[in-house]
Amino acid sequence: MKVSKWFSSMKTVFPIIFGTAVYAFGLLYFIIPNQLMEGGVTGVTVLLNYAFNMPPALSTLLLNIPLFFLGWKILGGKQMIYTGVGVASLTFFLWFFEKMINAGWIEPFRTEHDYILASLYAGVTLGAGLGIVFRFGGTTGGSDIIARICNRKFGWSMGQIILAIDIIIIGASLFFIPKERILYTFVAVFIASKVIDFIQEGAYAAKAFTIISDHAPDIADKITAEMDRGVTLIPAIGAYSKQAKHMVYCVVARHEIRRLNEIVKSIDPRAFVIINDVHDVLGEGFKEN
């Protein structure tokens, strides 16, 4: 039993370690060589590197140690375990890649003119690394710990706290790097956010249909017969009419949207149809679980 529990933990820890490696590589290969910026506490480490030439690994460790113990005390050890893994592995890989660069084994991507290319690749790399870390329940510490503590203590929105920290740090970078690099940083941050969403929500996107109709059983039967899709009938009561009816719930691929709409209209043109985006669909007819 202990072996299976250890193996299950490793299935979470190893992706977090891999994600921090990708993130650290992007930071040292694209961001710092081109004097771009990053948000959060990592942005502070970048600023310290620009201002005082402090190694990112050292500043990351020094900044995150007090935050980690504060988070452990306030949030509890269980929530901080994978954060500890993320902070430790990020510190290691920042040190490792810096040694590789200084030894000449890795040549960073530097450009004098095409900063948009550096921004795009930085966004993809950082977003991929953070997306993997977040998908498996880890963090890289820093502003995420601050946001969780403020949310727990004061009820403030985590998203707003992180955004405020990013604005302050990126704004402070105006004293150290040209303002056009800040604009390129926003490109990198935007791309990174999209990549993070893509990895967290899944590469496969589909549509969920909720259909409210007096002919729900007939619609469900026709969807099952003609589209070979699973359908669920959900009991409901109309708030105005107080009459019992059914709702149809069905998930289909994007290319099947038109066909499903045609089936609904052919049976009940007055049906009320709600269509929602869904991501990472698992089960028969989609991805295997």
N, C-alpha and C positions, 0 to 999 in steps of 0.2 A: 504493500500500500504506500509506504514511504517512497519507494522507487518511482511509482507512477505519479505521485505528487511532485517529486523532484523533476521528473521529465516534463510534467505539465508546466511547471514554473520556468524551466529552461526554454520552452516553446514561446514564452513571453519575453524572457530576458534577452535571448539572442537577437531577435528582431530589433529590440530597443538599442542594443549595442551596435548593430549594423546601421541603424538609422542615425545614431550620433556620429558614426564614422563618416557617413555621407555628408552630414551637416558640417562637420569640422573640415572636411576636404573642401567643400564649397566656400567656406569662410576664408580659408587660407589660400585657395587657388584662384578665386574670382573676386571676392569682396575686398580684402586688404590690399592686394597688389594694385588694384585700380582705384583705391581711396574711395570706395563706396561705403555705405553705412548699413546698419542692421538695427532693428528695434530691440526693446527689452534690455535685460541686464547684459546680454551678449553685445549689445550696442555700446554699453559702457566699456567693456573690454576692448572693443575696437577703438573707441575714443582714447583710452589709455595707451593703446599701442601707437596711435597717431601722435599723441601729445608727448609721451614719455618713453616711447619704444619699449613698453612693458610687454613681455611675452603673453599672448592671449591665454595660454594654459594656466599660468600663474594667477592672472587677474580673475579668471573664471573660478578658480578654486577659492581664492580669498573672498570673493564677493558672495559665493554660494554657501560657504560653510556656515556663517551666522544665520543666513536665511533658512538653511536646511534645519538647523537645530531649533530655530524659532517655529518653523512649520511643524516639526516633530512634536514640540511641546503643545502647540495650539490645536493642530489638526489631528494629531495622533500618528503613531508609528505605521499603522497599516496603510494609510494614504500616502506615506512618504517613502515606502520601500522602493517602488519603481522610479520615483524621482531621484532617490539616492543612486540607483543604478545609472540613470541618465546623466546625472552630474559627474559621477566618477568616470564613466566611459567617455563623455565629452572632453573632460580634462585630459584624459590619457591620449585621445586621438589628436587633440590640438597640439599636445607636446610631440607626439609621434610624427605628425605631418610637418610640423615646424622643423624637426630634426632632419627629416627627409629633404626638405627644401634647402635648408642651410648646407647640407652635405652635397647638394647639387644633383641628387637622384630624382627630384621632381622639379620641373621648371614651371613656375606659376604663369597663369595666363595674364599677360600685361598688354595693354593697348594704349596708343596715344590719341586715337581718333574715334574708333568704333566702340564707344562705351555702351551703346544699346545692345551690342552682342554680348558684352560682359554682363550687363544687367539681366538679359534673358537667361543666360546660362546660370548665373548666380541664383535667380529666382527658381529655376527648375531644380537645381541641386539642393538648395536650402529647403525648398518646399517638399521635395521627395524625402529628405532626411527627417524633417519634422513630422511629415505625414505618417511615416512608418512608426516613429516614436509614439505619436498620439494614438494611432490605430491600436497599438498594443498596450495602451494604458499608462505609458510613461510620460515624462516631461524632461526638459533640460534645465529645470529649476528656474532661478531668476524671478522675473516678473510674474510667472505663473504662481509661484509660492505666495508672493505679495498679494496677488489678486484673490487667491483662495482665503488667505487670512482676513482680508478686508471684507470679503463676502460673508465669512463666518461671523466676524465680530460686529460689522455694521450693516450687513445686508446689501452692500453696494454691488452693482453689476460687475461681474468679472470681465466681460468684454469691454466695458467703459473704462475700467481701471487699467487694463492692458493698453488700450488705445491712448489713454492719457500719458502713461509712462513712455510709450513709443514717441508721442509728439514731443515730450520734454527732451528726450534723449536725442532724437533726430534734430530738433531745434538747436540744442547745444552744440551739435556738430558743425553748425555754421561758422563757429569760431576757429575751426581747424581745417575744414575742407571747402573747396569752391562750391557755390550754391548750385551750379549745374550738376554737380555730382549728387546733390540731394535729390534733384529731380530724377536722375537715373536710379537712385535708390528706391524712389516710389514705384518705378517700373518693376524693379526686382521684388519689392514687397508685394505688389499686386499679383505678379506671376506666382510667387511662392504661395500666397493665400489660395489661389485657384488649384495649384497642384496639391496642397494639403487637403482641400475639400475633395478633390478627385480620388485621392488615395483613401481617405477616411470613408467616403460614401460608396466607393466601389466603382470599378470601370464600367460595369453593366448598368444601364439605366432603363427603366421600364415605366409603364403608366398604370396607375390603379384607378379603376372605375367603380364609383358608387352610384347605383341606379335606383331611383325611387319611382315605383310604378305600381298601378293596380294589376298589371299583368306580369309581375316579377317572375313567377314560376315558368311562364311561357318563354320569357326572355332567357332565363337561366338554361332551360332545356335546349333552346336553339344555339346558344353559345357553346354548350357542351357538345352538341351534335356536329356543328359546322366548323368550330374552331379548335376543338379538342383541348380546351382550357378548363382548369378547375374553377368552379363557381361556388360561392357561399351565399346562402339565403339567410338574412338576418331579420328576425321579427322586429316590427316597429309599430308605433301608433301615431297617427297623424294628430298634431297638436290642435288643429282647427276642427277637423271632422270627427276626431276621437274614434276613428275607424282603424281596426287592425289591418296591417299590410306587411309586405316584406320588402327589404332592400336587397339588391344584388351587389355583391362585392366580387370583383374579378381583376386580376393583374395580367396584363398582356405586354408583348414587346411593342416598341414604337411603330414598327411597320404594320401592326395589326389594329391600330387605332381606328383607321377609316372603316375597316370591315366591321368592327364592333359597333361603331356608331350606326352603320347601315342596318345591322341586325336590330338594334334598339328601336330605330325609327320605323322599321317595317312592322313591328308589333305594336308599339305605342309611341306615336309621334309627340305626345304630350309628356313623355317621361322626363323626370328631372335627373340630369346626369352631372355628376361631379368627377373631374379628372385631376388626379394628383401625380406628381413626380415621385417615384420610388427608386431606391438605389440598392445595389448589392442583393439582388433577388436570389434566394436559395430555394431549392425544391424541384419537384418534377416539372419538366418543361423549361427550366431555367438552369442555373448553375447547381452542381452537386454540393451538398452541405458537407 
